[in-house]
């Protein structure tokens, strides 16, 4: 049994420690971090998992940031990380499917990430043509997913930081206690997810960018 919660400010040091453990020390020098600097994450979609109750150790986390491509709003997925002792249990796939389901329910239309196409293809991601991440990103690793049919059609250009004041203000004002109240106990199997208590999940280690 695991506890699934949106990430709050109190979780951030532990999430950062998990990312440091899972990825190379120079992860913050990657181009994707330039798109996140000074931009609040999409807190409702930044999820954490702990083994047991909310006071236990964190075993997995996923994050999302808002960006823009061709003037359109886009979710930038990543990083997603699973503690080495919990890899192979299906936690990464669980976080992917659950967070993407939540994103669709919130009205987001398109998602992108930087990662390995063979791994992320099973979640519906495919190579984005004519979408440019800051260098030196390999174009073959720039992948996208439509949460609404046709959402990526005609969307092209450089990936930009989200700078609209109303978006940044709304993201920054999310109330951490309210987010914490939406925690749920979940049981994860390789065949799919199971949820108990506060809500029913709608869905069920490679890393998205870092």
N, C-alpha and C positions, 0 to 999 in steps of 0.2 A: 504494500500500500504506500502511496505517495501523497504529498500535499502539493497541490497546484495553486499558485498565487500570482497575481500581477506583481511585478517588481516595484518596490517603493524605495525612497531615498535610503532607508535603513538597510536595505539589501545590497546597495550598490558596492560597498567595499568587498562583500563576499562574492558578488558576481565578477568583479574585476579580478579577484584572486583566482577564481575558477578559470577565467579566460587566460590569465598569465600561466596557469598550470597546463592548459590544453594547447596553447599556441606559443609560437616563438616570441622571445622578448621584444622584438622589433615590430610587433603587430600594429602598434599605433602609428607607425610610419606608412602604412598602406594607404593607397589613394582614397579608399572609402572613408577613412577617418577625417579626411579634409572636408567631406560632405557633412559630417556630423558635428564638427567643432562649433560650439556656440548655439547648437540647435537642440531643443529638448526632444527626447524620444517619444514615441507613441506609447504611453504608459500602459494603456489597456491591452496592448499586444505584446509587451515585454513580460514574458512569463518565466517563473522559476519553479523548480521542482525540488522537494526535500523528501528524504526517506523518512516516512513516519509523520510525526506532527510538525507544526510550523517552527518548532524550536530545534529540530534536528539539522544535520548538515545538508547543505545544498548539493544536489547531484547533477542538475542540468539547468540551463537557462537559454532563452532566445530573446533577441532584441529586434526592434524595428525603428527606423527613422523616416521622416518625410523628406522627399526630394522632389524635384521637378524635371521633366523632360519635355521639350517642345512646348513649354507653358502648361503642361498637364500635371496634376498631382500624382505621385507615385510613392509606393512604399518601398523602402530599401531594407531588405531582410538581412539580418546578421549583426553580430555574430550569433551562432548557435553552438553550444558546447555541452559536452557530457563528461562528467568526471571519469577518469580512466577506470576506476573500480566499478562503474556502472555501465560501461560501454557494452554493446551487444544485447541489451535488454529491451531495445525498442524505444528508448526515451526520446532520442532525437527525432524519429519519425512521428512520435506522439505530439511533440511540441510543434513540429511543422504543421501537421494537419489541424490541430486544435487552433493554433494562432491564425492560420489562413481562413479557417471557418469563421472565426471571430471577425477577421478583417472584412470578409464578404458581408457579414451581418451588419457591420458598421457602415457599409456603403462604399468602401474602397473598391476601385475597379481594376487596378493593375499593381503588380508586385515585381520587383527585380532583385537580383542578387549577383554576387560574383562567386562562382564555385564550379565544381566538376559536373559537366552535363550528364554523364552516365548515372551519377548518384541522384541528382535533383530531377532528372527526367521522370522518375517514378512518382514525383509529386505534381507532374504536369509542366515543369519548366522546360523551356527550349531556348536556343540561342536567339538573342535579339539582334536583328539586323539594323544598322544605321543608328544605334544608340551607343554613345561614346562615354565611357568612364574616364576620369582623369588618368593620364599616363602614370606609370607604365603598365596599366592593366592589360592583360591578354584579352583581345576581343572575343575569342572563342569561349571565354569563361563568363561573359556578360549574358545572363539568362533572365528570361521574363515569364510571367504567368498572368493569364487573364482571369480575373474574378468575375468579369462580365464579358460575355462573348463579343469579340471585336474591339475590346478596350485598347489593345496595342496597335490596332490598324492605323497607319498614318502618323503614329507618334514616333518622332525621330529627333536626333540632335544630341547635344552634350547633356550629361546629367549635372544638374545644378543644385546648390544648397537651397533649402527652403528659407526664404527671407521675408515672406509676407507677415507683417506685424500681427494681424489678427490670428493667423495660424500659430505663430510662436507663442503668443499670449495665451491662447486656449490650451496649448499643450503644457505650458509652464504652470497653469493654475489647477491642474488635476489634483484632487485631494487624496493624499496617501491613505488616511484611515478608511475612506470609502472604497478605495481599491482593495485594501486588505480584507474588507468584509466579503469580498467575492471569492475567497479561497474555497477550494473543494478538495475532498479526498478522492483520489483516483487510483484505479488499479490498472496497470499497464501490462498487456501481454503482447507477444509478437504478432498475434492474430488481430489485435485491435484494442481500443481503449474501453474502460468501464469506469463509470463515475458514480459516486455516492454523495448523499447529503445535499449541498446547496444548489447545484444545478446539473443538468444533464448535458454532457458533451455531445456535440454534433459530429465529431470525427474521431481516428486513433489517437563510422562517424567520420561523416565528412563534414567539413565546416563551410558555412557560407561566409565568405570573405574573411572575417576576423576583425 
